[in-house]
Amino acid sequence: MRSDIFDQANLEVENGQRFFLQNSKMLKVTLGEPVLAAKGSMVAYQGAVQFHHKGSDTLAKFVKRAISSDDQALMTVSGQGDVFFARFAETVFIIHLEGDAISVGGSSLLAFDATLQWDLHRTRGAGMMTGGLFNTLIQGHGSVALTSDGQPVILDCSQQPTFVDPNAAVCWSANLVPEVVSSMNMSSLLRGGTGEAFQYKFHGPGFVVVQPSEGFAGLGQSS
């Protein structure tokens, strides 16, 4: 049997690391300690692995998840073996936290170490018209895997205000506190507008990672 599909580049990667890229579109995690992952993001696994819905740890977190249109359902993945995660063939990248933190927007969160601390934060200025925008703050020591719909760009927010479509903001420096602003006046909104009514405004020492897409807003995950 011969085929290009059996090329060396497509064979399973073994390098002894816990979180690593099988390829640019697929994350491989070797279990020991549990991980938290976006529900529906598992594409394959080997070994004795269990999947359980991740509920809210506290009442406050439950309330925030209940009212957040951005919230992404999580599952706890535990056991022994290797698990492969992917989402819509988006580009995957890994951030290794070393006692620091990262804010993650929308549905960019793919998987992270269960030992990391996390919580939802409502974006300043996000009201009923914006759908109640939230981001996930993750901090501690461990690995976080995020996805970008295409090759992202990193923008420096320290020199001047930076405005980003909420659906295009992958992640940003934890010290930055985005504000929801509108670049349109009421008369424009009444005439139909451009579809670019609300943006995140970032300004201060730090960066924001922006994907070249507004993502799959409103598109549900497969289970």
N, C-alpha and C positions, 0 to 999 in steps of 0.2 A: 504494500500500500504506500503510495506517495502523494504528498500534498504540501503546499506551502503552509498550511495550518500547523504542521508539525515542526515549524521552524524553531530553532533554539530559543528565540526571543519569546515564544509563547509557552515555554515549559515553566512549571512551578518554580518559584524562587525560594531558595533556602539560604538564609544568612544568619540565623540565630537571634535576630532582633525580635522584640515583641510586636511593635508597630512598624511596618515597612510597606513599601509600594510593590505589589506584584507587577504592576505596570502603571502608567500615568492615569489610568481610569479605574484602577481597582486597588483597594486596601486589603492587606493580609494581616491578621492579628493572631498571634499565638497565645492561647489562653493559659491561665494559671490563676491570676486575679481576674475578677469579672470586669467587663467593659459595659458601658452604656452606648447604645447605638440607635439611630433613627429607625423606627418601625418600618419594615418593608425593605430595608437596605441590604439584608443578607442575600447573597447570590449563590453561595456554596459553603459547605463546611466539611471537615473531616474529624472524626473522633466522637467522644461522648459530650455533646454540647446541649445545653438547655436554654430556652428563650422564654422570658417572662415579661409581661407588661410592667413598665416602671410607673408607679403611682407617685403622688406628691408626698414629700417627706414631712411637710408642715402644712398647717391650715393656710398660712399666708401664701405659700407657693401654690397650693391648690386653687385658691381664689384667683391668683394672677393667671394661672394656666387656663382657668375656666373662662375668663373674659378676654384672653388674648387670641386674636385671629392669626397671629404669627406662630403660636406655639406648635412645636413639633413633637408628636408623640414619641416617647422613648421606650426601649426595651432593654432589660438586663440580659446580658449574654454571659453564661458561666459554664464551667466544666473544664474538660481537658481536650485540647485539639486545636485546629486551625480554622479560622472563620474568614471568609472573603466578603467584603462589603463594596457596594458600588451604587451609583444613582444616576440613571439616565445617561450613562457614559460620560458624565462630567469629569473634569480634571480633579484629581485628589491631591492634596498636599497635607503634610504633617507638621504640626507645631509642637515642640517639646518645651513645656513649661518648667521653669526651674525656680519655683517659689514666686513667680510673677503671675500675670493674668492677661486674658484676652476677652474682648467682647465680640460676640458672634451674632450676625444678623440673619433674620428670616430662616430659610430652610437650608442654610449652608452647613449646618452641623451634621457630620456623618457618624462619628464614634469618638469616645474618649474614655480614659481610665476611670473606673468607678470610684477610685479613691480621691479624685479631684472634687473640689467644692464647686457647686454651680447654683445659679439662681436667675430668675427672670427679672428684668428691669424695664419699666415703662419709659418710653422715650419722652423727653420733655416737650410739651406742646402737642402731644398726640391725643387727639380727641375723637369724638364720634365720627367725624367726616373722614379721618384717616384710618378708621378701623381699629384703633387702639394698638399702635405699633410697640412691640416689645423686642428686646434683645436678650441673649443669654450671656451672663458673665461667668467665666470659668477660671478658676485659680487654684494654685497649689503646685505640686510636683507630679508630673505625668505627661502623657501624650494626648493630643487632640488632632483628629483628622477632619478636615473641612473639604468642601467641594466648591468648585468654580465652574460655571457654564462657559468654558473657553479660557483662554490665557488671560489672567488678571493683570491689572496695573496697580502699583503701590503709589499712592499720592501723599505727599508731605503736607500736613495741615498746619504747620507752624508759621508759615510766612504770610498766608492770606486765607480767608474763609474758603472752605471747600464744600461744594454742594453735590450730593449724590442721590440718585433715585433709590428709595428704600429697598426695592427688589434687586438692586445691583450691588448693594453694600454687603460684602462677604464677611469681613471682620474689621476691627479697628483697635487701636491702643486703648487699654482699659481706663486710662486716665482721661480720655476724651469723653465728654458728655454731649452726644448729638442733640440737636434741637430740630423739631419738625417745623419747617417754614413753607410758605406758599409763594410762588413767583407769579401768581395770577390774581387779578382783581375780580370782584364779584361779577362785573358785567361780562368778563371773558368766560367765567364759569357758566353763566346763564346762557351764553351763546354756544356752549358745547365744549369750549376749551381745546387744549391740545393733547390732553391725556397726561400731561406732566405737571399736575397741580401741586404736588407736595414733594419736598426733598428733605433729606437729612442735611443739616448744616454742622460742619466740623470746623473748629478753630482752636488751635493750641498745639503744644509740643506733642507730636505723635503722627501716626499714619492711618490711612484707611485703605483697605484692599477692595478694589472694584472689579467685578466681572463684566465682560463685554455683552451682557444680556440682562434682561429684566426677569430672567428665570421662568419658572413654571408656576407663577402665581395662580392660586385657585385650583391647581391640578393635584388631585389626591395621590398619595403613595399607594403602590400595590402592596399587598400583604404577602 
